[in-house]
């Protein structure tokens, strides 16, 4: 039987999510990939155990994570029953709805029927009575925002979620969502945007809006689908995302010029005593504007390497300038 490490809270920093009482670990574990039937159950279980032992108390999911869709929630449900039942009150479990999950007009987007039906299904797969955070995974251009936010509010009123969030919303949509939720009496807790050294879009108004609204943030893809790791420093390796048919990273994006810039970033990371992945995670967390960064892992060892990023989250002005210079060339 699994027994968690007694010193699991010794090294991980925890940050308050916006204007709330909830504190999240600086690094949270995303179960987007690596938690489907094509992955060994023992490896999945070992990753979750090691994460919790290192102070990663937040497990982030969505209804369609796997593959196939729903597999990640089923895998977590098995792990919760086998390993984490005594620790449920120490865990933050989040899930989302909005992307395609089942056939027909109610299997995606942001209608009340879709969101609340999806949440019920998610709770069933995970064997939970409630999730800690329930997200609208993407804005629905054809459903009134009042209906989508009203569904999130209902999830809290029904006791099926403690907090609510949004993901992939623009600054303007986020402001309006927060206004609607405030009027309903269920504050917007957190926004989950894509953010990395190579994808700066949240700096174009979203982070300012979240500061103004006192809403937390949790960044996904902080390693830019693996580009900001050591995996592509010598080109495209066999078995990598870019070498396959992944819709998230194609081989044509991994150019010789980009690889050269990644090597420059790696050199800077080494001068800081970090791997490229560790520096990329630290960069997202710099200054405290981002509450938490989502990491994925295919093994406990990879997880440990990522978590070590919290040992050095400070950057000198010269380092930040150098990173900006390299990234400007890499994204030109």
C-alpha positions, -999 to +999 in steps of 0.1 A: +000+000+000+012+035-009+022+058+019+031+094+010+064+109+020+062+127+053+083+156+040+062+161+008+056+198+016+092+207+024+104+221-009+075+229-032+064+266-031+026+272-030+010+303-045-024+318-038-048+316-068-059+352-073-081+366-046-090+333-030-080+310-001-067+283-025-030+278-029-016+258-058+018+242-061+041+262-084+042+231-106+010+211-113+007+177-130-013+177-163-027+143-173-031+154-210-008+127-225+007+095-210-024+084-191-042+062-216-044+024-222-013+025-244+008+034-213+018+009-186-005+013-156+025+008-132+043+038-149+012+060-146+008+051-110+045+057-103+043+092-118+013+102-097+029+088-065+062+106-072+044+138-080+025+138-047+057+129-028+073+160-043+045+183-032+026+184-065-008+184-050-028+195-081-038+170-109-052+187-139-075+169-164-102+174-190-130+152-201-113+144-234-077+137-221-062+104-230-061+091-256-088+079-260-111+106-246-119+099-209-089+076-204-070+100-182-099+105-159-104+067-156-067+063-149-068+089-122-099+074-107-082+040-104-052+057-088-074+077-064-091+045-052-059+025-049-034+051-036-049+084-027-081+078-009-066+088+024-052+120+009-082+133-010-084+164+011-048+172+003-054+171-035-067+196-059-084+178-088-095+198-118-113+189-150-128+208-180-155+205-207-158+222-240-140+202-266-156+173-285-164+144-262-194+125-276-214+125-309-243+149-315-250+186-307-244+183-269-210+166-269-189+198-270-189+236-266-205+256-238-242+249-234-256+242-199-266+207-210-231+199-224-211+213-195-232+198-167-236+164-185-199+163-190-191+171-154-214+142-143-195+119-166-162+131-154-171+125-118-183+090-126-150+082-144-129+095-114-152+081-087-155+115-071-184+134-055-168+167-066-139+183-083-119+212-069-119+232-101-143+229-131-134+248-162-150+260-194-123+247-217-130+271-245-154+299-253-185+290-273-192+315-301-228+305-304-239+301-267-245+332-246-217+336-221-244+340-194-255+304-201-219+290-199-211+309-167-244+300-153-236+263-158-203+268-139-222+285-111-247+256-110-218+231-106-207+249-075-243+253-062-249+216-067-217+207-047-200+192-077-172+217-079-156+240-053-142+266-077-146+275-114-122+286-141-119+293-178-093+283-204-084+298-238-106+329-232-094+363-246-088+392-222-122+407-231-140+373-227-123+368-194-134+402-181-170+395-191-170+360-177-157+374-143-184+400-143-211+375-149-198+351-123-194+379-097-230+388-102-240+351-096-219+349-064-194+324-077-161+342-083-138+333-112-109+316-096-084+309-124-076+311-161-056+285-179-038+300-210-011+286-232+021+304-222+058+298-228+090+316-237+080+309-274+043+318-270+039+352-254+003+359-262-009+361-226+014+392-223-008+409-249-034+419-223-045+387-206-020+388-177-029+425-171-066+416-171-060+388-146-040+411-123-068+437-125-095+410-118-074+393-091-078+360-109-052+333-108-035+317-138-020+283-146+000+280-178-002+250-201+024+240-226+052+259-208+077+236-226+061+243-260+053+207-268+088+196-259+107+222-279+119+238-247+136+206-235+168+191-246+150+167-269+154+188-301+188+203-296+202+180-323+172+180-346+142+157-346+148+124-327+129+092-335+098+087-314+094+124-307+061+143-313+075+161-343+087+128-358+052+114-357+018+127-368+011+149-338-013+178-346+005+198-319+041+199-333+049+192-369+084+184-383+084+215-405+084+238-375+117+223-362+140+242-386+178+244-384+175+281-374+151+272-345+174+244-333+203+269-332+183+293-311+172+264-288+209+257-283+215+293-273+188+290-247+203+258-235+237+274-231+221+301-209+202+275-189+235+257-182+251+289-170+222+291-144+228+255-133+196+243-150+184+222-179+166+240-207+133+226-194+140+238-159+148+273-171+117+274-193+095+265-163+112+289-141+108+317-167+070+311-168+069+313-130+092+344-127+079+373-108+048+356-094+023+366-120+016+330-129+002+309-101+013+275-114+027+259-145+015+226-158+040+198-165+035+165-181+057+134-175+063+101-192+084+088-162+091+096-126+126+107-136+113+132-161+089+145-134+118+149-109+138+169-135+109+193-140+101+198-103+138+207-097+130+239-116+116+254-083+151+255-068+159+286-089+130+309-100+150+341-100+164+358-132+188+387-135+178+416-158+207+405-181+193+369-183+158+381-191+171+404-218+192+377-234+162+353-234+141+380-251+168+385-277+171+348-285+133+343-286+128+373-309+152+357-334+136+323-329+100+335-336+109+361-363 
